[in-house]
Amino acid sequence: MKRRILTILLGGIMVLGVTGCGKQEPDTGKADSYAYDEKLVQCLENELEAYLVTESDDLITIPFQDITNVDQEKIAYYKGGYASNHPDNMYVIVFPKNGTYESSIMKDFVKYFYDRFSIYQTYESPLTPDIYIHTQKNDIDFQDIINSCVVKNDTEDGKSIPKSTINKINNTTKIVIKSNQKELGTITDKDKLTEILSGIKSSKRYGKNCLADGHAFDFEMYDGNKLIDTIYVWKDGQRLIPKSVDGCYYSIPDDIDLRKIIEEETGYIFYNILSYGENDNQKEQLIYKDNKNSYYLKANDINEVLIKFMLNNQIMPLKYALENKYIRAEKVANEYPEVLIKK
């Protein structure tokens, strides 16, 4: 599995995080060397360019040296371009050698975009190169693109959740969503219940090995006031397992994302805080103020502290997000108290 290295601020602490996907990649015998899929990359380019250029445009190349002075030998694949008559429509695709996304290599690609745009979109996946793109609306649905380009070759039949469990949760009339024992919201709408149950019923277990990360949400399933089961849901919205079932988690089909339902039905927002600045000699700066509190950020350049909203893949400076009401300052300060300091 490719290892993606990035700097994420978790509760104000910079850490090197390793992210992966819910299903294991096949063992190709190339544990130390990864090659990009040329057909996949060509398909991604075609799909992305359709968002960038009109019939009156040409795609103009962005030279690699315009973005970074990193040795291009460290990059297995790069392509950047913009629309000739709509120069703010641009994209970059990059895949480093050995599949290792080091912050020291990747930060220049991020900076290239946040220096130019208040909002843009990024997509990272173990299946694809990194994508950075800016369009007029920044509303690209990457899952549609990935579904169009990724050829799925699942030869292994997945194992479904036991029928006895499905029969039991079919009687669900209410779902209480919790995280860390805190209640986030309650769902009683029949259409939403049906959508969630459909995702649970269609999930499959592939193999006996799973990632070591734990679940993030409890979906307590009630028949009236009777708790009939609890579905443990992972933060990617793509993995789950009933409390009453042993073993590895089950994977939901790609066209279902339980995160969307969580955001729609509760006050929870899926986001990450990212920092691309240096740790040394950071200054505490006022970045936002409301009628109750002032909020400070420790950074030499406050534009180097970004927020990424995970469902629409939009990324922007945290200061911009607060000023334009994408997220409440109090929420960020409570969840990242060492990043955004409330006074």
Secondary structure as UniProt FT lines:
FT   STRAND          4..10
FT   TURN            11..12
FT   STRAND          13..19
FT   TURN            31..32
FT   HELIX           38..52
FT   TURN            55..56
FT   STRAND          59..61
FT   HELIX           64..67
FT   HELIX           72..74
FT   STRAND          75..83
FT   TURN            87..88
FT   STRAND          90..96
FT   HELIX           97..99
FT   HELIX           103..114
FT   TURN            115..116
FT   STRAND          120..125
FT   TURN            126..127
FT   STRAND          128..134
FT   HELIX           142..149
FT   STRAND          159..160
FT   HELIX           163..169
FT   TURN            170..171
FT   STRAND          174..179
FT   TURN            180..181
FT   STRAND          182..187
FT   HELIX           190..202
FT   STRAND          204..205
FT   STRAND          217..223
FT   TURN            224..225
FT   STRAND          226..233
FT   TURN            235..236
FT   STRAND          239..242
FT   TURN            243..244
FT   STRAND          250..251
FT   TURN            254..255
FT   HELIX           258..265
FT   STRAND          271..275
FT   TURN            280..281
FT   STRAND          284..289
FT   STRAND          294..298
FT   HELIX           302..304
FT   STRAND          305..309
FT   TURN            310..313
FT   STRAND          314..317
FT   HELIX           318..323
FT   TURN            324..325
FT   HELIX           329..335
FT   TURN            337..339
FT   STRAND          340..342
//
